[in-house]
Amino acid sequence: MLDDYEIAPSLIYPAHVERSEQLMREAVELVARGSYVDLDTVAQDLPEWLRFYLDHGGDPARLTVSSDASINSPQTLFAQIRSCVLEHGFPLAQTLSHVTANTAAVLRLDHKGRLEVGRDADLLVLRKDTLEIKDVIAGGRRLVRDGELAFSENFLAESNRRIRLEGKQQD
């Protein structure tokens, strides 16, 4: 498409590029031309594909990582990010950028992705040694304090509704 049509590379944003080595090589080529690409965490093999991408010259600033949430819990995404840093030695700042600054950039969410003046101050505080979630502040509200949910929705105060989510437990 880029060769045959006048399409800006930044408008092409393929996902699931970790399905094969050939797709990953093509993803690295697209990134070199100005596209972003996305890896998902469905197969829970993010560290391996991230290493492949970087070893083959992929630009870390043009890579995003997602959960493919229709299949996996966001917890899987978080666990894979932690694994990249804690078990595989990837730098924390670079690894987090794949789910923060890079994602905000490709989606053109100019008010998200970085802690800077004029941007939303959504904040995730992690424990240094384990990267467990300690605190979450988003939209001006503290959502998690010391690892525990710190709010409840007002509409639930007088409701008899019970909210329960179930899924297959991951080891």
C-alpha positions, -999 to +999 in steps of 0.1 A: +000+000+000+027+024+009+045+018-024+014+020-046-007+047-030-002+081-014-008+069+022+011+083+052+029+055+070+016+069+103-019+060+092-010+023+091-011+006+125-011-032+123-018-053+154-010-089+163+023-087+144+039-113+168+020-142+151+052-152+132+088-142+126+079-131+090+052-107+103+076-093+128+102-087+101+076-069+081+065-049+112+101-037+116+102-026+080+069-007+084+082+010+115+113+021+096+090+038+072+071+057+099+043+033+110+035+021+145+029-016+152+012-034+181+020-067+199-007-084+220-003-105+250-027-133+242+000-160+240+018-145+270+051-145+252+058-107+251+094-109+263+104-131+235+087-110+208+099-078+223+135-091+222+130-102+186+116-068+176+145-049+192+172-073+180+160-068+144+162-030+146+126-022+156+122+014+169+110+011+206+092+045+202+070+030+175+059-001+193+027-005+214+016-035+234-021-043+241-041-070+259-065-079+232-090-075+260-118-094+243-097-126+251-074-116+279-077-097+311-058-064+314-041-083+342-023-104+316-009-073+299+003-061+333+019-094+341+036-095+308+051-060+313+063-070+347+079-102+333+097-081+306+113-060+334+117-083+363+126-116+345+140-105+312+159-073+321+142-048+298+144-012+310+113-002+330+109+033+313+112+018+278+088-011+286+062+012+302+063+035+272+048+007+250+016+009+270+017+046+278+035+073+257+036+053+225+000+042+227-011+078+234+010+090+205-003+066+179-039+072+190-033+110+190-043+113+227-023+144+232-034+148+268-023+112+278+008+091+280+033+114+298+035+133+331+039+168+317+023+202+323-010+204+305-016+166+303-038+144+324-020+134+355-030+097+355-005+080+378+004+044+386+027+039+416+045+006+416+066-011+443+102-008+433+113-045+437+081-063+426+063-037+403+031-045+422+005-018+420+006+004+451-015+034+441-035+045+411-047+081+405-067+088+374-091+115+364-083+134+396-094+104+417-075+080+438-086+046+426-062+023+444-044+031+478-018+007+492-029-020+467-066-019+477-095-005+458-101+030+472-134+040+457-169+028+449-192+042+423-219+065+437-246+048+417-240+016+437-245+033+471-283+027+471-283-003+447-288-039+453-267-048+423-238-071+427-210-069+402-190-101+397-165-109+370-154-144+363-127-159+341-103-187+339-076-183+367-042-177+352-012-192+370 
